[in-house]
Amino acid sequence: MKKMSSVDWVAFVLVIVGALNWGLVGFFKYDLVAELFGGMDASFARVIYSVVGLSALYMLYGAMKAGKES
């Protein structure tokens, strides 16, 4: 098994943060990212949502690449 690089770790943490935020939205109708960064339409909140989404795509790419190697 390949060791995770620092980029892998950052992407992993961001995906976990995103998943926890979606859990809060689903269970309690509470969007923590929007609360912390000024609402869903605030520029910085949109940046956070975008970076989390890109991290998920990066993790998906890594998982597909690892699947082809084995």
Biopython code that builds the backbone (N, CA, C, O; Angstrom):
import numpy as np
from Bio.PDB.StructureBuilder import StructureBuilder

atoms = [
    (1, "MET", "N", (0.837, -1.186, 0.000)),
    (1, "MET", "CA", (0.000, 0.000, 0.000)),
    (1, "MET", "C", (0.878, 1.244, 0.000)),
    (1, "MET", "O", (1.841, 1.337, 0.761)),
    (2, "LYS", "N", (0.538, 2.189, -0.854)),
    (2, "LYS", "CA", (1.301, 3.416, -1.006)),
    (2, "LYS", "C", (1.022, 4.367, 0.155)),
    (2, "LYS", "O", (-0.116, 4.480, 0.610)),
    (3, "LYS", "N", (2.071, 5.056, 0.636)),
    (3, "LYS", "CA", (1.876, 6.046, 1.686)),
    (3, "LYS", "C", (1.170, 7.271, 1.112)),
    (3, "LYS", "O", (1.356, 7.628, -0.051)),
    (4, "MET", "N", (0.369, 7.894, 1.944)),
    (4, "MET", "CA", (-0.357, 9.084, 1.503)),
    (4, "MET", "C", (0.549, 10.304, 1.568)),
    (4, "MET", "O", (1.262, 10.515, 2.549)),
    (5, "SER", "N", (0.511, 11.105, 0.503)),
    (5, "SER", "CA", (1.277, 12.353, 0.485)),
    (5, "SER", "C", (0.508, 13.420, 1.270)),
    (5, "SER", "O", (-0.622, 13.197, 1.704)),
    (6, "SER", "N", (1.134, 14.566, 1.440)),
    (6, "SER", "CA", (0.462, 15.646, 2.164)),
    (6, "SER", "C", (-0.777, 16.129, 1.395)),
    (6, "SER", "O", (-1.772, 16.512, 2.010)),
    (7, "VAL", "N", (-0.723, 16.114, 0.065)),
    (7, "VAL", "CA", (-1.899, 16.492, -0.735)),
    (7, "VAL", "C", (-3.021, 15.482, -0.508)),
    (7, "VAL", "O", (-4.186, 15.863, -0.389)),
    (8, "ASP", "N", (-2.674, 14.203, -0.447)),
    (8, "ASP", "CA", (-3.674, 13.164, -0.173)),
    (8, "ASP", "C", (-4.339, 13.397, 1.182)),
    (8, "ASP", "O", (-5.557, 13.273, 1.309)),
    (9, "TRP", "N", (-3.536, 13.735, 2.192)),
    (9, "TRP", "CA", (-4.076, 13.974, 3.535)),
    (9, "TRP", "C", (-5.005, 15.183, 3.566)),
    (9, "TRP", "O", (-6.066, 15.141, 4.189)),
    (10, "VAL", "N", (-4.606, 16.257, 2.895)),
    (10, "VAL", "CA", (-5.456, 17.454, 2.856)),
    (10, "VAL", "C", (-6.778, 17.133, 2.164)),
    (10, "VAL", "O", (-7.845, 17.517, 2.644)),
    (11, "ALA", "N", (-6.705, 16.432, 1.044)),
    (11, "ALA", "CA", (-7.924, 16.053, 0.329)),
    (11, "ALA", "C", (-8.804, 15.159, 1.200)),
    (11, "ALA", "O", (-10.023, 15.324, 1.228)),
    (12, "PHE", "N", (-8.195, 14.223, 1.902)),
    (12, "PHE", "CA", (-8.931, 13.317, 2.779)),
    (12, "PHE", "C", (-9.656, 14.090, 3.879)),
    (12, "PHE", "O", (-10.834, 13.846, 4.136)),
    (13, "VAL", "N", (-8.962, 15.014, 4.521)),
    (13, "VAL", "CA", (-9.565, 15.806, 5.595)),
    (13, "VAL", "C", (-10.707, 16.662, 5.052)),
    (13, "VAL", "O", (-11.756, 16.768, 5.688)),
    (14, "LEU", "N", (-10.513, 17.271, 3.887)),
    (14, "LEU", "CA", (-11.566, 18.096, 3.305)),
    (14, "LEU", "C", (-12.796, 17.270, 2.929)),
    (14, "LEU", "O", (-13.925, 17.737, 3.083)),
    (15, "VAL", "N", (-12.590, 16.066, 2.447)),
    (15, "VAL", "CA", (-13.726, 15.193, 2.120)),
    (15, "VAL", "C", (-14.470, 14.803, 3.399)),
    (15, "VAL", "O", (-15.700, 14.746, 3.403)),
    (16, "ILE", "N", (-13.748, 14.537, 4.468)),
    (16, "ILE", "CA", (-14.389, 14.222, 5.753)),
    (16, "ILE", "C", (-15.189, 15.423, 6.248)),
    (16, "ILE", "O", (-16.322, 15.264, 6.702)),
    (17, "VAL", "N", (-14.613, 16.621, 6.166)),
    (17, "VAL", "CA", (-15.325, 17.837, 6.574)),
    (17, "VAL", "C", (-16.603, 17.993, 5.753)),
    (17, "VAL", "O", (-17.664, 18.301, 6.297)),
    (18, "GLY", "N", (-16.496, 17.780, 4.451)),
    (18, "GLY", "CA", (-17.673, 17.873, 3.587)),
    (18, "GLY", "C", (-18.731, 16.850, 3.943)),
    (18, "GLY", "O", (-19.921, 17.161, 3.966)),
    (19, "ALA", "N", (-18.301, 15.630, 4.221)),
    (19, "ALA", "CA", (-19.252, 14.577, 4.583)),
    (19, "ALA", "C", (-19.944, 14.895, 5.910)),
    (19, "ALA", "O", (-21.151, 14.695, 6.045)),
    (20, "LEU", "N", (-19.190, 15.384, 6.874)),
    (20, "LEU", "CA", (-19.793, 15.756, 8.155)),
    (20, "LEU", "C", (-20.770, 16.915, 7.980)),
    (20, "LEU", "O", (-21.829, 16.939, 8.607)),
    (21, "ASN", "N", (-20.416, 17.870, 7.130)),
    (21, "ASN", "CA", (-21.328, 18.990, 6.880)),
    (21, "ASN", "C", (-22.627, 18.495, 6.239)),
    (21, "ASN", "O", (-23.713, 18.935, 6.619)),
    (22, "TRP", "N", (-22.519, 17.585, 5.272)),
    (22, "TRP", "CA", (-23.730, 17.027, 4.648)),
    (22, "TRP", "C", (-24.545, 16.230, 5.654)),
    (22, "TRP", "O", (-25.775, 16.227, 5.595)),
    (23, "GLY", "N", (-23.875, 15.559, 6.567)),
    (23, "GLY", "CA", (-24.599, 14.852, 7.627)),
    (23, "GLY", "C", (-25.386, 15.815, 8.499)),
    (23, "GLY", "O", (-26.535, 15.551, 8.850)),
    (24, "LEU", "N", (-24.759, 16.938, 8.847)),
    (24, "LEU", "CA", (-25.464, 17.952, 9.638)),
    (24, "LEU", "C", (-26.657, 18.515, 8.865)),
    (24, "LEU", "O", (-27.723, 18.738, 9.438)),
    (25, "VAL", "N", (-26.476, 18.743, 7.580)),
    (25, "VAL", "CA", (-27.576, 19.249, 6.754)),
    (25, "VAL", "C", (-28.707, 18.221, 6.705)),
    (25, "VAL", "O", (-29.876, 18.573, 6.863)),
    (26, "GLY", "N", (-28.363, 16.965, 6.490)),
    (26, "GLY", "CA", (-29.376, 15.921, 6.369)),
    (26, "GLY", "C", (-30.132, 15.642, 7.652)),
    (26, "GLY", "O", (-31.351, 15.471, 7.633)),
    (27, "PHE", "N", (-29.419, 15.594, 8.764)),
    (27, "PHE", "CA", (-30.063, 15.228, 10.024)),
    (27, "PHE", "C", (-30.687, 16.416, 10.753)),
    (27, "PHE", "O", (-31.737, 16.285, 11.382)),
    (28, "PHE", "N", (-30.033, 17.575, 10.665)),
    (28, "PHE", "CA", (-30.458, 18.700, 11.495)),
    (28, "PHE", "C", (-30.791, 19.976, 10.720)),
    (28, "PHE", "O", (-31.116, 20.998, 11.323)),
    (29, "LYS", "N", (-30.711, 19.921, 9.378)),
    (29, "LYS", "CA", (-30.935, 21.106, 8.544)),
    (29, "LYS", "C", (-30.034, 22.257, 8.979)),
    (29, "LYS", "O", (-30.466, 23.409, 9.034)),
    (30, "TYR", "N", (-28.784, 21.938, 9.284)),
    (30, "TYR", "CA", (-27.821, 22.927, 9.762)),
    (30, "TYR", "C", (-26.570, 22.853, 8.894)),
    (30, "TYR", "O", (-25.886, 21.830, 8.868)),
    (31, "ASP", "N", (-26.278, 23.923, 8.195)),
    (31, "ASP", "CA", (-25.111, 23.988, 7.314)),
    (31, "ASP", "C", (-23.997, 24.726, 8.047)),
    (31, "ASP", "O", (-23.997, 25.956, 8.103)),
    (32, "LEU", "N", (-23.060, 23.991, 8.599)),
    (32, "LEU", "CA", (-21.978, 24.574, 9.398)),
    (32, "LEU", "C", (-21.075, 25.472, 8.561)),
    (32, "LEU", "O", (-20.662, 26.534, 9.025)),
    (33, "VAL", "N", (-20.764, 25.063, 7.339)),
    (33, "VAL", "CA", (-19.907, 25.881, 6.477)),
    (33, "VAL", "C", (-20.572, 27.227, 6.205)),
    (33, "VAL", "O", (-19.922, 28.269, 6.296)),
    (34, "ALA", "N", (-21.845, 27.213, 5.877)),
    (34, "ALA", "CA", (-22.571, 28.461, 5.624)),
    (34, "ALA", "C", (-22.613, 29.323, 6.889)),
    (34, "ALA", "O", (-22.468, 30.544, 6.822)),
    (35, "GLU", "N", (-22.811, 28.687, 8.017)),
    (35, "GLU", "CA", (-22.861, 29.413, 9.291)),
    (35, "GLU", "C", (-21.527, 30.089, 9.604)),
    (35, "GLU", "O", (-21.497, 31.240, 10.039)),
    (36, "LEU", "N", (-20.442, 29.380, 9.386)),
    (36, "LEU", "CA", (-19.122, 29.921, 9.709)),
    (36, "LEU", "C", (-18.640, 30.978, 8.724)),
    (36, "LEU", "O", (-17.900, 31.886, 9.102)),
    (37, "PHE", "N", (-19.054, 30.865, 7.464)),
    (37, "PHE", "CA", (-18.477, 31.723, 6.436)),
    (37, "PHE", "C", (-19.488, 32.638, 5.763)),
    (37, "PHE", "O", (-19.247, 33.087, 4.643)),
    (38, "GLY", "N", (-20.605, 32.927, 6.405)),
    (38, "GLY", "CA", (-21.485, 33.985, 5.932)),
    (38, "GLY", "C", (-22.617, 33.588, 5.009)),
    (38, "GLY", "O", (-23.068, 34.420, 4.221)),
    (39, "GLY", "N", (-23.085, 32.387, 5.068)),
    (39, "GLY", "CA", (-24.204, 31.970, 4.236)),
    (39, "GLY", "C", (-23.753, 31.248, 2.985)),
    (39, "GLY", "O", (-22.601, 31.355, 2.565)),
    (40, "MET", "N", (-24.693, 30.502, 2.388)),
    (40, "MET", "CA", (-24.351, 29.685, 1.220)),
    (40, "MET", "C", (-23.925, 30.521, 0.028)),
    (40, "MET", "O", (-23.158, 30.045, -0.809)),
    (41, "ASP", "N", (-24.403, 31.754, -0.071)),
    (41, "ASP", "CA", (-24.075, 32.590, -1.222)),
    (41, "ASP", "C", (-22.838, 33.453, -1.003)),
    (41, "ASP", "O", (-22.423, 34.167, -1.916)),
    (42, "ALA", "N", (-22.242, 33.404, 0.181)),
    (42, "ALA", "CA", (-21.024, 34.174, 0.445)),
    (42, "ALA", "C", (-19.875, 33.610, -0.390)),
    (42, "ALA", "O", (-19.769, 32.398, -0.580)),
    (43, "SER", "N", (-19.037, 34.483, -0.873)),
    (43, "SER", "CA", (-17.938, 34.077, -1.762)),
    (43, "SER", "C", (-17.025, 33.048, -1.113)),
    (43, "SER", "O", (-16.676, 32.045, -1.736)),
    (44, "PHE", "N", (-16.634, 33.291, 0.142)),
    (44, "PHE", "CA", (-15.692, 32.362, 0.779)),
    (44, "PHE", "C", (-16.334, 31.002, 1.028)),
    (44, "PHE", "O", (-15.665, 29.976, 0.906)),
    (45, "ALA", "N", (-17.614, 30.978, 1.373)),
    (45, "ALA", "CA", (-18.301, 29.697, 1.552)),
    (45, "ALA", "C", (-18.334, 28.930, 0.237)),
    (45, "ALA", "O", (-18.164, 27.711, 0.227)),
    (46, "ARG", "N", (-18.550, 29.626, -0.864)),
    (46, "ARG", "CA", (-18.557, 28.966, -2.179)),
    (46, "ARG", "C", (-17.179, 28.409, -2.512)),
    (46, "ARG", "O", (-17.067, 27.349, -3.129)),
    (47, "VAL", "N", (-16.130, 29.120, -2.106)),
    (47, "VAL", "CA", (-14.766, 28.618, -2.312)),
    (47, "VAL", "C", (-14.571, 27.336, -1.516)),
    (47, "VAL", "O", (-14.008, 26.369, -2.028)),
    (48, "ILE", "N", (-15.033, 27.318, -0.266)),
    (48, "ILE", "CA", (-14.911, 26.119, 0.573)),
    (48, "ILE", "C", (-15.660, 24.951, -0.065)),
    (48, "ILE", "O", (-15.121, 23.848, -0.159)),
    (49, "TYR", "N", (-16.900, 25.185, -0.502)),
    (49, "TYR", "CA", (-17.669, 24.117, -1.156)),
    (49, "TYR", "C", (-16.936, 23.606, -2.398)),
    (49, "TYR", "O", (-16.898, 22.400, -2.644)),
    (50, "SER", "N", (-16.362, 24.508, -3.171)),
    (50, "SER", "CA", (-15.655, 24.117, -4.400)),
    (50, "SER", "C", (-14.408, 23.306, -4.101)),
    (50, "SER", "O", (-14.136, 22.312, -4.774)),
    (51, "VAL", "N", (-13.647, 23.724, -3.096)),
    (51, "VAL", "CA", (-12.422, 23.000, -2.737)),
    (51, "VAL", "C", (-12.760, 21.607, -2.203)),
    (51, "VAL", "O", (-12.059, 20.639, -2.499)),
    (52, "VAL", "N", (-13.820, 21.509, -1.427)),
    (52, "VAL", "CA", (-14.251, 20.193, -0.929)),
    (52, "VAL", "C", (-14.667, 19.295, -2.094)),
    (52, "VAL", "O", (-14.328, 18.112, -2.118)),
    (53, "GLY", "N", (-15.397, 19.852, -3.054)),
    (53, "GLY", "CA", (-15.794, 19.082, -4.236)),
    (53, "GLY", "C", (-14.606, 18.627, -5.056)),
    (53, "GLY", "O", (-14.567, 17.485, -5.514)),
    (54, "LEU", "N", (-13.630, 19.512, -5.249)),
    (54, "LEU", "CA", (-12.421, 19.137, -5.984)),
    (54, "LEU", "C", (-11.635, 18.060, -5.232)),
    (54, "LEU", "O", (-11.048, 17.168, -5.845)),
    (55, "SER", "N", (-11.628, 18.150, -3.909)),
    (55, "SER", "CA", (-10.954, 17.126, -3.105)),
    (55, "SER", "C", (-11.617, 15.770, -3.288)),
    (55, "SER", "O", (-10.939, 14.745, -3.358)),
    (56, "ALA", "N", (-12.933, 15.764, -3.365)),
    (56, "ALA", "CA", (-13.650, 14.502, -3.592)),
    (56, "ALA", "C", (-13.287, 13.914, -4.948)),
    (56, "ALA", "O", (-13.080, 12.706, -5.069)),
    (57, "LEU", "N", (-13.208, 14.768, -5.975)),
    (57, "LEU", "CA", (-12.813, 14.282, -7.307)),
    (57, "LEU", "C", (-11.383, 13.745, -7.286)),
    (57, "LEU", "O", (-11.092, 12.725, -7.910)),
    (58, "TYR", "N", (-10.503, 14.423, -6.575)),
    (58, "TYR", "CA", (-9.117, 13.968, -6.446)),
    (58, "TYR", "C", (-9.057, 12.600, -5.765)),
    (58, "TYR", "O", (-8.323, 11.716, -6.204)),
    (59, "MET", "N", (-9.830, 12.430, -4.695)),
    (59, "MET", "CA", (-9.856, 11.150, -3.985)),
    (59, "MET", "C", (-10.444, 10.049, -4.869)),
    (59, "MET", "O", (-9.968, 8.914, -4.843)),
    (60, "LEU", "N", (-11.461, 10.375, -5.639)),
    (60, "LEU", "CA", (-12.065, 9.410, -6.557)),
    (60, "LEU", "C", (-11.055, 8.987, -7.619)),
    (60, "LEU", "O", (-10.940, 7.801, -7.928)),
    (61, "TYR", "N", (-10.328, 9.941, -8.174)),
    (61, "TYR", "CA", (-9.291, 9.638, -9.160)),
    (61, "TYR", "C", (-8.230, 8.719, -8.551)),
    (61, "TYR", "O", (-7.821, 7.739, -9.174)),
    (62, "GLY", "N", (-7.789, 9.036, -7.338)),
    (62, "GLY", "CA", (-6.789, 8.203, -6.666)),
    (62, "GLY", "C", (-7.288, 6.791, -6.421)),
    (62, "GLY", "O", (-6.532, 5.830, -6.566)),
    (63, "ALA", "N", (-8.556, 6.658, -6.049)),
    (63, "ALA", "CA", (-9.132, 5.329, -5.807)),
    (63, "ALA", "C", (-9.214, 4.538, -7.102)),
    (63, "ALA", "O", (-8.934, 3.339, -7.115)),
    (64, "MET", "N", (-9.598, 5.200, -8.199)),
    (64, "MET", "CA", (-9.673, 4.495, -9.490)),
    (64, "MET", "C", (-8.280, 4.098, -9.971)),
    (64, "MET", "O", (-8.096, 3.012, -10.522)),
    (65, "LYS", "N", (-7.305, 4.974, -9.763)),
    (65, "LYS", "CA", (-5.935, 4.683, -10.161)),
    (65, "LYS", "C", (-5.376, 3.509, -9.343)),
    (65, "LYS", "O", (-4.700, 2.636, -9.888)),
    (66, "ALA", "N", (-5.658, 3.492, -8.057)),
    (66, "ALA", "CA", (-5.190, 2.396, -7.211)),
    (66, "ALA", "C", (-5.865, 1.085, -7.581)),
    (66, "ALA", "O", (-5.243, 0.026, -7.496)),
    (67, "GLY", "N", (-7.125, 1.139, -7.990)),
    (67, "GLY", "CA", (-7.834, -0.062, -8.398)),
    (67, "GLY", "C", (-7.262, -0.683, -9.664)),
    (67, "GLY", "O", (-7.239, -1.905, -9.809)),
    (68, "LYS", "N", (-6.799, 0.165, -10.581)),
    (68, "LYS", "CA", (-6.215, -0.342, -11.819)),
    (68, "LYS", "C", (-4.834, -0.936, -11.591)),
    (68, "LYS", "O", (-4.416, -1.833, -12.324)),
    (69, "GLU", "N", (-4.112, -0.439, -10.570)),
    (69, "GLU", "CA", (-2.764, -0.933, -10.287)),
    (69, "GLU", "C", (-2.780, -2.316, -9.645)),
    (69, "GLU", "O", (-1.832, -3.088, -9.792)),
    (70, "SER", "N", (-3.870, -2.626, -8.928)),
    (70, "SER", "CA", (-3.881, -3.923, -8.226)),
    (70, "SER", "C", (-4.483, -5.029, -9.063)),
    (70, "SER", "O", (-4.562, -6.172, -8.612)),
]
sb = StructureBuilder()
sb.init_structure("model")
sb.init_model(0)
sb.init_chain("A")
sb.init_seg("    ")
for serial, (resi, resn, name, xyz) in enumerate(atoms, 1):
    if name == "N":
        sb.init_residue(resn, " ", resi, " ")
    sb.init_atom(name, np.array(xyz, "f"), 0.0, 1.0, " ", f" {name:<3s}", serial, name[0])
structure = sb.get_structure()
